[in-house]
Amino acid sequence: MAISANRYDSIRAALCYNVNAAKLAREHNNANILVLGTKFVTEKIAKQIVTCFYNQDFAGGRHQCRVDKINTRFYQ
């Protein structure tokens, strides 16, 4: 799902199996789509991941350069 979603402009989908991955996806990559693997994530953990993902802010700074590179692939 993440691979398919990332084909579209301005989509930065992240496949997250735990809370830390969700935190870093938002904080470092400014991910705006959360993808969960149901075979590996329990309902309890999924709720924690979703909460973390939506409450985490993008850190910007040195990470902004990476996001800019990701976004430029659509305009070349």
PDB file with one MODEL, atoms N, CA, C and O in Angstrom:
MODEL        1
ATOM      1  N   MET A   1       0.825  -1.189   0.000  1.00  0.00           N
ATOM      2  CA  MET A   1       0.000   0.000   0.000  1.00  0.00           C
ATOM      3  C   MET A   1       0.868   1.250   0.000  1.00  0.00           C
ATOM      4  O   MET A   1       0.589   2.202  -0.730  1.00  0.00           O
ATOM      5  N   ALA A   2       1.916   1.252   0.814  1.00  0.00           N
ATOM      6  CA  ALA A   2       2.786   2.429   0.880  1.00  0.00           C
ATOM      7  C   ALA A   2       3.467   2.674  -0.462  1.00  0.00           C
ATOM      8  O   ALA A   2       3.575   3.819  -0.901  1.00  0.00           O
ATOM      9  N   ILE A   3       3.921   1.624  -1.111  1.00  0.00           N
ATOM     10  CA  ILE A   3       4.589   1.765  -2.406  1.00  0.00           C
ATOM     11  C   ILE A   3       3.632   2.379  -3.425  1.00  0.00           C
ATOM     12  O   ILE A   3       4.013   3.286  -4.165  1.00  0.00           O
ATOM     13  N   SER A   4       2.420   1.902  -3.468  1.00  0.00           N
ATOM     14  CA  SER A   4       1.432   2.440  -4.409  1.00  0.00           C
ATOM     15  C   SER A   4       1.091   3.891  -4.080  1.00  0.00           C
ATOM     16  O   SER A   4       0.995   4.724  -4.981  1.00  0.00           O
ATOM     17  N   ALA A   5       0.911   4.192  -2.818  1.00  0.00           N
ATOM     18  CA  ALA A   5       0.549   5.554  -2.410  1.00  0.00           C
ATOM     19  C   ALA A   5       1.656   6.542  -2.735  1.00  0.00           C
ATOM     20  O   ALA A   5       1.378   7.677  -3.122  1.00  0.00           O
ATOM     21  N   ASN A   6       2.911   6.125  -2.581  1.00  0.00           N
ATOM     22  CA  ASN A   6       4.038   7.033  -2.796  1.00  0.00           C
ATOM     23  C   ASN A   6       4.258   7.391  -4.263  1.00  0.00           C
ATOM     24  O   ASN A   6       5.142   8.191  -4.568  1.00  0.00           O
ATOM     25  N   ARG A   7       3.496   6.834  -5.155  1.00  0.00           N
ATOM     26  CA  ARG A   7       3.592   7.190  -6.577  1.00  0.00           C
ATOM     27  C   ARG A   7       2.944   8.531  -6.880  1.00  0.00           C
ATOM     28  O   ARG A   7       3.170   9.103  -7.947  1.00  0.00           O
ATOM     29  N   TYR A   8       2.148   9.031  -5.959  1.00  0.00           N
ATOM     30  CA  TYR A   8       1.402  10.256  -6.192  1.00  0.00           C
ATOM     31  C   TYR A   8       2.091  11.468  -5.579  1.00  0.00           C
ATOM     32  O   TYR A   8       2.750  11.374  -4.544  1.00  0.00           O
ATOM     33  N   ASP A   9       1.919  12.616  -6.249  1.00  0.00           N
ATOM     34  CA  ASP A   9       2.507  13.872  -5.785  1.00  0.00           C
ATOM     35  C   ASP A   9       2.136  14.169  -4.338  1.00  0.00           C
ATOM     36  O   ASP A   9       0.999  13.972  -3.911  1.00  0.00           O
ATOM     37  N   SER A  10       3.121  14.644  -3.606  1.00  0.00           N
ATOM     38  CA  SER A  10       2.944  15.114  -2.226  1.00  0.00           C
ATOM     39  C   SER A  10       2.548  14.035  -1.230  1.00  0.00           C
ATOM     40  O   SER A  10       2.224  14.349  -0.084  1.00  0.00           O
ATOM     41  N   ILE A  11       2.566  12.778  -1.636  1.00  0.00           N
ATOM     42  CA  ILE A  11       2.276  11.682  -0.706  1.00  0.00           C
ATOM     43  C   ILE A  11       3.588  11.132  -0.182  1.00  0.00           C
ATOM     44  O   ILE A  11       4.497  10.812  -0.947  1.00  0.00           O
ATOM     45  N   ARG A  12       3.670  11.027   1.134  1.00  0.00           N
ATOM     46  CA  ARG A  12       4.818  10.402   1.790  1.00  0.00           C
ATOM     47  C   ARG A  12       4.250   9.366   2.761  1.00  0.00           C
ATOM     48  O   ARG A  12       4.052   9.642   3.945  1.00  0.00           O
ATOM     49  N   ALA A  13       3.998   8.183   2.237  1.00  0.00           N
ATOM     50  CA  ALA A  13       3.395   7.107   3.028  1.00  0.00           C
ATOM     51  C   ALA A  13       4.475   6.322   3.757  1.00  0.00           C
ATOM     52  O   ALA A  13       5.545   6.056   3.208  1.00  0.00           O
ATOM     53  N   ALA A  14       4.185   5.957   4.992  1.00  0.00           N
ATOM     54  CA  ALA A  14       5.140   5.212   5.805  1.00  0.00           C
ATOM     55  C   ALA A  14       4.486   3.945   6.354  1.00  0.00           C
ATOM     56  O   ALA A  14       3.408   3.986   6.946  1.00  0.00           O
ATOM     57  N   LEU A  15       5.160   2.834   6.143  1.00  0.00           N
ATOM     58  CA  LEU A  15       4.720   1.563   6.713  1.00  0.00           C
ATOM     59  C   LEU A  15       5.318   1.461   8.109  1.00  0.00           C
ATOM     60  O   LEU A  15       6.539   1.437   8.264  1.00  0.00           O
ATOM     61  N   CYS A  16       4.467   1.402   9.118  1.00  0.00           N
ATOM     62  CA  CYS A  16       4.932   1.426  10.511  1.00  0.00           C
ATOM     63  C   CYS A  16       4.429   0.203  11.274  1.00  0.00           C
ATOM     64  O   CYS A  16       3.239  -0.112  11.269  1.00  0.00           O
ATOM     65  N   TYR A  17       5.356  -0.466  11.920  1.00  0.00           N
ATOM     66  CA  TYR A  17       5.024  -1.643  12.724  1.00  0.00           C
ATOM     67  C   TYR A  17       5.067  -1.379  14.221  1.00  0.00           C
ATOM     68  O   TYR A  17       4.643  -2.214  15.020  1.00  0.00           O
ATOM     69  N   ASN A  18       5.582  -0.208  14.599  1.00  0.00           N
ATOM     70  CA  ASN A  18       5.643   0.118  16.024  1.00  0.00           C
ATOM     71  C   ASN A  18       5.577   1.626  16.218  1.00  0.00           C
ATOM     72  O   ASN A  18       5.651   2.388  15.254  1.00  0.00           O
ATOM     73  N   VAL A  19       5.439   2.046  17.453  1.00  0.00           N
ATOM     74  CA  VAL A  19       5.282   3.456  17.791  1.00  0.00           C
ATOM     75  C   VAL A  19       6.519   4.250  17.400  1.00  0.00           C
ATOM     76  O   VAL A  19       6.393   5.365  16.892  1.00  0.00           O
ATOM     77  N   ASN A  20       7.697   3.711  17.621  1.00  0.00           N
ATOM     78  CA  ASN A  20       8.926   4.431  17.298  1.00  0.00           C
ATOM     79  C   ASN A  20       9.031   4.705  15.797  1.00  0.00           C
ATOM     80  O   ASN A  20       9.441   5.795  15.398  1.00  0.00           O
ATOM     81  N   ALA A  21       8.671   3.744  14.972  1.00  0.00           N
ATOM     82  CA  ALA A  21       8.697   3.940  13.521  1.00  0.00           C
ATOM     83  C   ALA A  21       7.722   5.041  13.110  1.00  0.00           C
ATOM     84  O   ALA A  21       8.031   5.845  12.231  1.00  0.00           O
ATOM     85  N   ALA A  22       6.555   5.082  13.734  1.00  0.00           N
ATOM     86  CA  ALA A  22       5.567   6.124  13.428  1.00  0.00           C
ATOM     87  C   ALA A  22       6.076   7.497  13.841  1.00  0.00           C
ATOM     88  O   ALA A  22       5.905   8.477  13.116  1.00  0.00           O
ATOM     89  N   LYS A  23       6.692   7.557  14.988  1.00  0.00           N
ATOM     90  CA  LYS A  23       7.260   8.819  15.486  1.00  0.00           C
ATOM     91  C   LYS A  23       8.315   9.338  14.522  1.00  0.00           C
ATOM     92  O   LYS A  23       8.290  10.509  14.142  1.00  0.00           O
ATOM     93  N   LEU A  24       9.233   8.481  14.128  1.00  0.00           N
ATOM     94  CA  LEU A  24      10.319   8.894  13.241  1.00  0.00           C
ATOM     95  C   LEU A  24       9.823   9.212  11.825  1.00  0.00           C
ATOM     96  O   LEU A  24      10.360  10.099  11.162  1.00  0.00           O
ATOM     97  N   ALA A  25       8.815   8.496  11.374  1.00  0.00           N
ATOM     98  CA  ALA A  25       8.261   8.763  10.040  1.00  0.00           C
ATOM     99  C   ALA A  25       7.707  10.174   9.958  1.00  0.00           C
ATOM    100  O   ALA A  25       7.903  10.866   8.959  1.00  0.00           O
ATOM    101  N   ARG A  26       7.023  10.598  10.995  1.00  0.00           N
ATOM    102  CA  ARG A  26       6.478  11.966  11.035  1.00  0.00           C
ATOM    103  C   ARG A  26       7.578  12.980  11.302  1.00  0.00           C
ATOM    104  O   ARG A  26       7.669  14.001  10.619  1.00  0.00           O
ATOM    105  N   GLU A  27       8.400  12.703  12.284  1.00  0.00           N
ATOM    106  CA  GLU A  27       9.413  13.656  12.742  1.00  0.00           C
ATOM    107  C   GLU A  27      10.495  13.902  11.687  1.00  0.00           C
ATOM    108  O   GLU A  27      10.894  15.046  11.469  1.00  0.00           O
ATOM    109  N   HIS A  28      10.967  12.853  11.042  1.00  0.00           N
ATOM    110  CA  HIS A  28      12.096  12.958  10.120  1.00  0.00           C
ATOM    111  C   HIS A  28      11.699  13.051   8.653  1.00  0.00           C
ATOM    112  O   HIS A  28      12.371  13.735   7.880  1.00  0.00           O
ATOM    113  N   ASN A  29      10.617  12.377   8.250  1.00  0.00           N
ATOM    114  CA  ASN A  29      10.243  12.324   6.833  1.00  0.00           C
ATOM    115  C   ASN A  29       8.960  13.081   6.518  1.00  0.00           C
ATOM    116  O   ASN A  29       8.536  13.139   5.364  1.00  0.00           O
ATOM    117  N   ASN A  30       8.347  13.657   7.536  1.00  0.00           N
ATOM    118  CA  ASN A  30       7.089  14.377   7.372  1.00  0.00           C
ATOM    119  C   ASN A  30       6.060  13.523   6.639  1.00  0.00           C
ATOM    120  O   ASN A  30       5.343  14.011   5.766  1.00  0.00           O
ATOM    121  N   ALA A  31       5.995  12.250   6.999  1.00  0.00           N
ATOM    122  CA  ALA A  31       5.031  11.327   6.395  1.00  0.00           C
ATOM    123  C   ALA A  31       3.614  11.846   6.629  1.00  0.00           C
ATOM    124  O   ALA A  31       3.295  12.351   7.706  1.00  0.00           O
ATOM    125  N   ASN A  32       2.774  11.716   5.612  1.00  0.00           N
ATOM    126  CA  ASN A  32       1.398  12.180   5.750  1.00  0.00           C
ATOM    127  C   ASN A  32       0.367  11.072   5.532  1.00  0.00           C
ATOM    128  O   ASN A  32      -0.838  11.315   5.587  1.00  0.00           O
ATOM    129  N   ILE A  33       0.847   9.867   5.289  1.00  0.00           N
ATOM    130  CA  ILE A  33      -0.026   8.691   5.168  1.00  0.00           C
ATOM    131  C   ILE A  33       0.575   7.581   6.036  1.00  0.00           C
ATOM    132  O   ILE A  33       1.765   7.285   5.936  1.00  0.00           O
ATOM    133  N   LEU A  34      -0.234   6.988   6.863  1.00  0.00           N
ATOM    134  CA  LEU A  34       0.193   5.885   7.728  1.00  0.00           C
ATOM    135  C   LEU A  34      -0.345   4.575   7.171  1.00  0.00           C
ATOM    136  O   LEU A  34      -1.537   4.449   6.892  1.00  0.00           O
ATOM    137  N   VAL A  35       0.551   3.596   7.012  1.00  0.00           N
ATOM    138  CA  VAL A  35       0.166   2.268   6.548  1.00  0.00           C
ATOM    139  C   VAL A  35       0.524   1.274   7.647  1.00  0.00           C
ATOM    140  O   VAL A  35       1.638   1.286   8.170  1.00  0.00           O
ATOM    141  N   LEU A  36      -0.435   0.413   7.989  1.00  0.00           N
ATOM    142  CA  LEU A  36      -0.220  -0.588   9.040  1.00  0.00           C
ATOM    143  C   LEU A  36      -0.343  -1.990   8.448  1.00  0.00           C
ATOM    144  O   LEU A  36      -1.251  -2.268   7.665  1.00  0.00           O
ATOM    145  N   GLY A  37       0.573  -2.856   8.829  1.00  0.00           N
ATOM    146  CA  GLY A  37       0.502  -4.253   8.411  1.00  0.00           C
ATOM    147  C   GLY A  37      -0.308  -5.051   9.420  1.00  0.00           C
ATOM    148  O   GLY A  37       0.136  -5.246  10.551  1.00  0.00           O
ATOM    149  N   THR A  38      -1.468  -5.507   9.035  1.00  0.00           N
ATOM    150  CA  THR A  38      -2.373  -6.158   9.994  1.00  0.00           C
ATOM    151  C   THR A  38      -1.878  -7.506  10.493  1.00  0.00           C
ATOM    152  O   THR A  38      -2.301  -7.960  11.557  1.00  0.00           O
ATOM    153  N   LYS A  39      -1.000  -8.146   9.754  1.00  0.00           N
ATOM    154  CA  LYS A  39      -0.485  -9.436  10.212  1.00  0.00           C
ATOM    155  C   LYS A  39       0.520  -9.289  11.351  1.00  0.00           C
ATOM    156  O   LYS A  39       0.782 -10.242  12.084  1.00  0.00           O
ATOM    157  N   PHE A  40       1.077  -8.097  11.491  1.00  0.00           N
ATOM    158  CA  PHE A  40       2.151  -7.897  12.458  1.00  0.00           C
ATOM    159  C   PHE A  40       1.818  -6.917  13.571  1.00  0.00           C
ATOM    160  O   PHE A  40       2.606  -6.754  14.502  1.00  0.00           O
ATOM    161  N   VAL A  41       0.665  -6.262  13.492  1.00  0.00           N
ATOM    162  CA  VAL A  41       0.303  -5.234  14.469  1.00  0.00           C
ATOM    163  C   VAL A  41      -1.025  -5.599  15.119  1.00  0.00           C
ATOM    164  O   VAL A  41      -2.030  -5.794  14.435  1.00  0.00           O
ATOM    165  N   THR A  42      -1.019  -5.687  16.427  1.00  0.00           N
ATOM    166  CA  THR A  42      -2.259  -5.956  17.157  1.00  0.00           C
ATOM    167  C   THR A  42      -3.121  -4.693  17.193  1.00  0.00           C
ATOM    168  O   THR A  42      -2.638  -3.596  16.913  1.00  0.00           O
ATOM    169  N   GLU A  43      -4.369  -4.851  17.530  1.00  0.00           N
ATOM    170  CA  GLU A  43      -5.273  -3.702  17.608  1.00  0.00           C
ATOM    171  C   GLU A  43      -4.783  -2.694  18.653  1.00  0.00           C
ATOM    172  O   GLU A  43      -4.839  -1.485  18.428  1.00  0.00           O
ATOM    173  N   LYS A  44      -4.312  -3.187  19.770  1.00  0.00           N
ATOM    174  CA  LYS A  44      -3.819  -2.307  20.843  1.00  0.00           C
ATOM    175  C   LYS A  44      -2.623  -1.480  20.353  1.00  0.00           C
ATOM    176  O   LYS A  44      -2.585  -0.265  20.550  1.00  0.00           O
ATOM    177  N   ILE A  45      -1.672  -2.124  19.728  1.00  0.00           N
ATOM    178  CA  ILE A  45      -0.489  -1.422  19.217  1.00  0.00           C
ATOM    179  C   ILE A  45      -0.881  -0.483  18.081  1.00  0.00           C
ATOM    180  O   ILE A  45      -0.342   0.619  17.980  1.00  0.00           O
ATOM    181  N   ALA A  46      -1.808  -0.899  17.230  1.00  0.00           N
ATOM    182  CA  ALA A  46      -2.258  -0.052  16.123  1.00  0.00           C
ATOM    183  C   ALA A  46      -2.820   1.264  16.642  1.00  0.00           C
ATOM    184  O   ALA A  46      -2.537   2.321  16.077  1.00  0.00           O
ATOM    185  N   LYS A  47      -3.607   1.217  17.700  1.00  0.00           N
ATOM    186  CA  LYS A  47      -4.163   2.443  18.287  1.00  0.00           C
ATOM    187  C   LYS A  47      -3.054   3.345  18.799  1.00  0.00           C
ATOM    188  O   LYS A  47      -3.126   4.563  18.640  1.00  0.00           O
ATOM    189  N   GLN A  48      -2.028   2.765  19.412  1.00  0.00           N
ATOM    190  CA  GLN A  48      -0.898   3.550  19.906  1.00  0.00           C
ATOM    191  C   GLN A  48      -0.122   4.176  18.749  1.00  0.00           C
ATOM    192  O   GLN A  48       0.295   5.331  18.826  1.00  0.00           O
ATOM    193  N   ILE A  49       0.067   3.412  17.684  1.00  0.00           N
ATOM    194  CA  ILE A  49       0.784   3.903  16.499  1.00  0.00           C
ATOM    195  C   ILE A  49       0.026   5.078  15.882  1.00  0.00           C
ATOM    196  O   ILE A  49       0.622   6.109  15.571  1.00  0.00           O
ATOM    197  N   VAL A  50      -1.272   4.925  15.706  1.00  0.00           N
ATOM    198  CA  VAL A  50      -2.088   5.982  15.104  1.00  0.00           C
ATOM    199  C   VAL A  50      -2.046   7.245  15.957  1.00  0.00           C
ATOM    200  O   VAL A  50      -1.889   8.347  15.430  1.00  0.00           O
ATOM    201  N   THR A  51      -2.181   7.092  17.245  1.00  0.00           N
ATOM    202  CA  THR A  51      -2.124   8.242  18.151  1.00  0.00           C
ATOM    203  C   THR A  51      -0.788   8.951  18.048  1.00  0.00           C
ATOM    204  O   THR A  51      -0.742  10.177  17.943  1.00  0.00           O
ATOM    205  N   CYS A  52       0.289   8.201  18.075  1.00  0.00           N
ATOM    206  CA  CYS A  52       1.623   8.775  17.968  1.00  0.00           C
ATOM    207  C   CYS A  52       1.804   9.482  16.626  1.00  0.00           C
ATOM    208  O   CYS A  52       2.297  10.610  16.583  1.00  0.00           O
ATOM    209  N   PHE A  53       1.416   8.840  15.545  1.00  0.00           N
ATOM    210  CA  PHE A  53       1.590   9.388  14.199  1.00  0.00           C
ATOM    211  C   PHE A  53       0.885  10.737  14.063  1.00  0.00           C
ATOM    212  O   PHE A  53       1.462  11.686  13.532  1.00  0.00           O
ATOM    213  N   TYR A  54      -0.332  10.824  14.530  1.00  0.00           N
ATOM    214  CA  TYR A  54      -1.101  12.055  14.362  1.00  0.00           C
ATOM    215  C   TYR A  54      -0.736  13.143  15.360  1.00  0.00           C
ATOM    216  O   TYR A  54      -1.061  14.309  15.134  1.00  0.00           O
ATOM    217  N   ASN A  55      -0.080  12.803  16.437  1.00  0.00           N
ATOM    218  CA  ASN A  55       0.318  13.804  17.424  1.00  0.00           C
ATOM    219  C   ASN A  55       1.762  14.272  17.258  1.00  0.00           C
ATOM    220  O   ASN A  55       2.172  15.235  17.907  1.00  0.00           O
ATOM    221  N   GLN A  56       2.528  13.618  16.414  1.00  0.00           N
ATOM    222  CA  GLN A  56       3.942  13.955  16.223  1.00  0.00           C
ATOM    223  C   GLN A  56       4.078  15.044  15.161  1.00  0.00           C
ATOM    224  O   GLN A  56       3.441  14.981  14.109  1.00  0.00           O
ATOM    225  N   ASP A  57       4.906  16.032  15.444  1.00  0.00           N
ATOM    226  CA  ASP A  57       5.171  17.104  14.485  1.00  0.00           C
ATOM    227  C   ASP A  57       6.439  16.824  13.702  1.00  0.00           C
ATOM    228  O   ASP A  57       7.319  16.098  14.165  1.00  0.00           O
ATOM    229  N   PHE A  58       6.527  17.402  12.515  1.00  0.00           N
ATOM    230  CA  PHE A  58       7.724  17.331  11.687  1.00  0.00           C
ATOM    231  C   PHE A  58       8.803  18.199  12.312  1.00  0.00           C
ATOM    232  O   PHE A  58       8.539  19.345  12.678  1.00  0.00           O
ATOM    233  N   ALA A  59      10.010  17.671  12.440  1.00  0.00           N
ATOM    234  CA  ALA A  59      11.110  18.395  13.078  1.00  0.00           C
ATOM    235  C   ALA A  59      11.697  19.469  12.171  1.00  0.00           C
ATOM    236  O   ALA A  59      12.272  20.442  12.659  1.00  0.00           O
ATOM    237  N   GLY A  60      11.558  19.305  10.854  1.00  0.00           N
ATOM    238  CA  GLY A  60      12.126  20.285   9.937  1.00  0.00           C
ATOM    239  C   GLY A  60      13.646  20.282  10.011  1.00  0.00           C
ATOM    240  O   GLY A  60      14.261  19.225  10.157  1.00  0.00           O
ATOM    241  N   GLY A  61      14.255  21.457   9.912  1.00  0.00           N
ATOM    242  CA  GLY A  61      15.708  21.574  10.018  1.00  0.00           C
ATOM    243  C   GLY A  61      16.434  20.710   9.006  1.00  0.00           C
ATOM    244  O   GLY A  61      16.161  20.771   7.807  1.00  0.00           O
ATOM    245  N   ARG A  62      17.368  19.900   9.507  1.00  0.00           N
ATOM    246  CA  ARG A  62      18.177  19.062   8.620  1.00  0.00           C
ATOM    247  C   ARG A  62      17.348  18.025   7.861  1.00  0.00           C
ATOM    248  O   ARG A  62      17.788  17.512   6.832  1.00  0.00           O
ATOM    249  N   HIS A  63      16.167  17.720   8.358  1.00  0.00           N
ATOM    250  CA  HIS A  63      15.301  16.735   7.706  1.00  0.00           C
ATOM    251  C   HIS A  63      14.552  17.325   6.508  1.00  0.00           C
ATOM    252  O   HIS A  63      14.102  16.585   5.633  1.00  0.00           O
ATOM    253  N   GLN A  64      14.422  18.633   6.467  1.00  0.00           N
ATOM    254  CA  GLN A  64      13.695  19.282   5.381  1.00  0.00           C
ATOM    255  C   GLN A  64      14.351  19.011   4.032  1.00  0.00           C
ATOM    256  O   GLN A  64      13.661  18.865   3.023  1.00  0.00           O
ATOM    257  N   CYS A  65      15.673  18.944   4.009  1.00  0.00           N
ATOM    258  CA  CYS A  65      16.405  18.676   2.768  1.00  0.00           C
ATOM    259  C   CYS A  65      15.979  17.334   2.165  1.00  0.00           C
ATOM    260  O   CYS A  65      15.794  17.233   0.952  1.00  0.00           O
ATOM    261  N   ARG A  66      15.824  16.319   2.990  1.00  0.00           N
ATOM    262  CA  ARG A  66      15.404  14.990   2.528  1.00  0.00           C
ATOM    263  C   ARG A  66      13.998  15.042   1.953  1.00  0.00           C
ATOM    264  O   ARG A  66      13.733  14.469   0.897  1.00  0.00           O
ATOM    265  N   VAL A  67      13.107  15.720   2.639  1.00  0.00           N
ATOM    266  CA  VAL A  67      11.725  15.824   2.166  1.00  0.00           C
ATOM    267  C   VAL A  67      11.688  16.572   0.839  1.00  0.00           C
ATOM    268  O   VAL A  67      10.929  16.204  -0.058  1.00  0.00           O
ATOM    269  N   ASP A  68      12.495  17.613   0.707  1.00  0.00           N
ATOM    270  CA  ASP A  68      12.564  18.349  -0.559  1.00  0.00           C
ATOM    271  C   ASP A  68      13.034  17.440  -1.692  1.00  0.00           C
ATOM    272  O   ASP A  68      12.511  17.520  -2.803  1.00  0.00           O
ATOM    273  N   LYS A  69      14.006  16.583  -1.425  1.00  0.00           N
ATOM    274  CA  LYS A  69      14.499  15.648  -2.441  1.00  0.00           C
ATOM    275  C   LYS A  69      13.414  14.654  -2.839  1.00  0.00           C
ATOM    276  O   LYS A  69      13.268  14.328  -4.017  1.00  0.00           O
ATOM    277  N   ILE A  70      12.664  14.180  -1.874  1.00  0.00           N
ATOM    278  CA  ILE A  70      11.564  13.253  -2.155  1.00  0.00           C
ATOM    279  C   ILE A  70      10.532  13.934  -3.046  1.00  0.00           C
ATOM    280  O   ILE A  70      10.048  13.333  -4.006  1.00  0.00           O
ATOM    281  N   ASN A  71      10.198  15.166  -2.739  1.00  0.00           N
ATOM    282  CA  ASN A  71       9.180  15.898  -3.497  1.00  0.00           C
ATOM    283  C   ASN A  71       9.640  16.275  -4.901  1.00  0.00           C
ATOM    284  O   ASN A  71       8.809  16.366  -5.805  1.00  0.00           O
ATOM    285  N   THR A  72      10.925  16.496  -5.112  1.00  0.00           N
ATOM    286  CA  THR A  72      11.395  16.935  -6.426  1.00  0.00           C
ATOM    287  C   THR A  72      11.331  15.828  -7.468  1.00  0.00           C
ATOM    288  O   THR A  72      11.358  16.121  -8.663  1.00  0.00           O
ATOM    289  N   ARG A  73      11.247  14.572  -7.059  1.00  0.00           N
ATOM    290  CA  ARG A  73      11.192  13.488  -8.041  1.00  0.00           C
ATOM    291  C   ARG A  73       9.966  13.586  -8.934  1.00  0.00           C
ATOM    292  O   ARG A  73       9.944  13.002 -10.017  1.00  0.00           O
ATOM    293  N   PHE A  74       8.951  14.309  -8.500  1.00  0.00           N
ATOM    294  CA  PHE A  74       7.732  14.427  -9.281  1.00  0.00           C
ATOM    295  C   PHE A  74       7.800  15.559 -10.307  1.00  0.00           C
ATOM    296  O   PHE A  74       6.970  15.631 -11.214  1.00  0.00           O
ATOM    297  N   TYR A  75       8.764  16.418 -10.165  1.00  0.00           N
ATOM    298  CA  TYR A  75       8.814  17.601 -11.013  1.00  0.00           C
ATOM    299  C   TYR A  75       9.951  17.568 -12.023  1.00  0.00           C
ATOM    300  O   TYR A  75      10.211  18.579 -12.676  1.00  0.00           O
ATOM    301  N   GLN A  76      10.630  16.448 -12.172  1.00  0.00           N
ATOM    302  CA  GLN A  76      11.749  16.360 -13.098  1.00  0.00           C
ATOM    303  C   GLN A  76      11.321  15.734 -14.399  1.00  0.00           C
ATOM    304  O   GLN A  76      12.138  15.577 -15.307  1.00  0.00           O
TER     305      GLN A  76
ENDMDL
END
